[in-house]
Amino acid sequence: MRKPIRRVSPLIALVMMSTPVLSAHAADEPLATDRPDFVESSDVVGRGRLQIETSIAGERQRQAGTTARLSSTPTLLRIGISDSLELRVETDGRLRARSSDASGVYRESGWADTAIGIKWHQRDGDEERMTPGIGWLLHVDIDSGSGPFRGDGLRPSLRMVAEWEFAGGWTAGLMPGLYQDRDASGRYIGGILAGVVGKSFTQRLRGFIEVSGQQLTSKRHGGQATTLDTGLACLLSPDLQIDIAASRGLSTAAPDFGWTLGLSARF
């Protein structure tokens, strides 16, 4: 399982059009994004800032004689409310699913659900004292998608992010969390647990490797979905980033292979 499937859409455009003109800022630190790794950043975008993180992505899973492929356009809009709080609108955007087995090929397309959330940056990290930066994310997925991609009701999730910075450009992050979902047997609680190690090779280029347990639940609710992920992110300017990442499934419920190519911009 990926992050809960969400929907792009006119909702993002509406939020952007209804947001007041953002205040100008003096020179800032280079933008910190929540992609391309699964572990989020503990940082927020800052008061009066708007940041868009968008991408194209694909995945493949082969199981019991069936090959399933899914393409998506994951997009995250982050709006700075204060220096420690941001509003978030997130979705997996336009979805195209294709499955094939001995009986034929089946295709479906539509929009993913949308999630609305907030991130609170509780504190900065301290490299000398080896204390992490801490952030909290509360999201609610809304059943706003189309056809087979639409979830059932409101599904909240809560995640905590701890980020450490070390000498030599090394970083580490840990993200535990809980989510509530619903299936044919009713509502249930699932877990999230992911860890990442990153390295800045230059001031503009960084890489990472992580293990992400994006869905930790019983087999009756879909089972454990854990992946091994790696990728690179490159700053083209302090406000513009491109990235690429790939993942390999470590459990039966996870896609066998996934990839993403992204672009992030801060305004």
Stockholm file with secondary structure:
# STOCKHOLM 1.0

chainA/1-267         MRKPIRRVSPLIALVMMSTPVLSAHAADEPLATDRPDFVESSDVVGRGRLQIETSIAGERQRQAGTTARLSSTPTLLRIGISDSLELRVETDGRLRARSSDASGVYRESGWADTAIGIKWHQRDGDEERMTPGIGWLLHVDIDSGSGPFRGDGLRPSLRMVAEWEFAGGWTAGLMPGLYQDRDASGRYIGGILAGVVGKSFTQRLRGFIEVSGQQLTSKRHGGQATTLDTGLACLLSPDLQIDIAASRGLSTAAPDFGWTLGLSARF
#=GR chainA/1-267 SS CCSCCCCCSHHHHHHHHHSCCCCCCCSCCCCCCSCSSSSCCSCCCCTTCEEEEEEEEEEEEEETTEEEEEEECCEEEEEESSSSEEEEEEECCEEEEEEEETTEEEEEEEECCEEEEEEEEEECCBTTTTBCEEEEEEEEEESCCCGGGCCSSCEEEEEEEEEEECGGGEEEEEEEEEEEEEETTEEEEEEEEEEEEEEESSSSEEEEEEEEEEEECCGGGTCCEEEEEEEEEEEEETTEEEEEEEEEECSTTSCSEEEEEEEEEEC
#=GC SS_cons         CCSCCCCCSHHHHHHHHHSCCCCCCCSCCCCCCSCSSSSCCSCCCCTTCEEEEEEEEEEEEEETTEEEEEEECCEEEEEESSSSEEEEEEECCEEEEEEEETTEEEEEEEECCEEEEEEEEEECCBTTTTBCEEEEEEEEEESCCCGGGCCSSCEEEEEEEEEEECGGGEEEEEEEEEEEEEETTEEEEEEEEEEEEEEESSSSEEEEEEEEEEEECCGGGTCCEEEEEEEEEEEEETTEEEEEEEEEECSTTSCSEEEEEEEEEEC
//
